[in-house]
């Protein structure tokens, strides 16, 4: 039986989260206005982020990342949306610090090597 005090387990120092925030019940198929408001919030946060066609990837401390995703919900609710649903993938590492750009660059390097040897 473990004697870990779970109330004092720390959150990871850094993380990246890929999230897709979906406003539900806006009355229109387009959510561009809501996405734009979330992007403004992310810019103001000072965290590193990249928007893509199916969501946004954001990097920072665990607490900062989770806070800004919660704030994104609040921003969309303030626009009159009663329900917001978010899907999220979160990653952490303890062996090294690696940015989203570094992860992509590493795969692109491997693909370039494959092209060169073909």
Secondary structure as GFF3:
##gff-version 3
##sequence-region A 1 118
A	DSSP	three_ten_helix	6	8	.	.	.	ID=ss1
A	DSSP	beta_strand	15	24	.	.	.	ID=ss2
A	DSSP	alpha_helix	32	45	.	.	.	ID=ss3
A	DSSP	beta_strand	48	52	.	.	.	ID=ss4
A	DSSP	beta_strand	55	60	.	.	.	ID=ss5
A	DSSP	alpha_helix	62	78	.	.	.	ID=ss6
A	DSSP	beta_strand	83	91	.	.	.	ID=ss7
A	DSSP	alpha_helix	100	117	.	.	.	ID=ss8
###
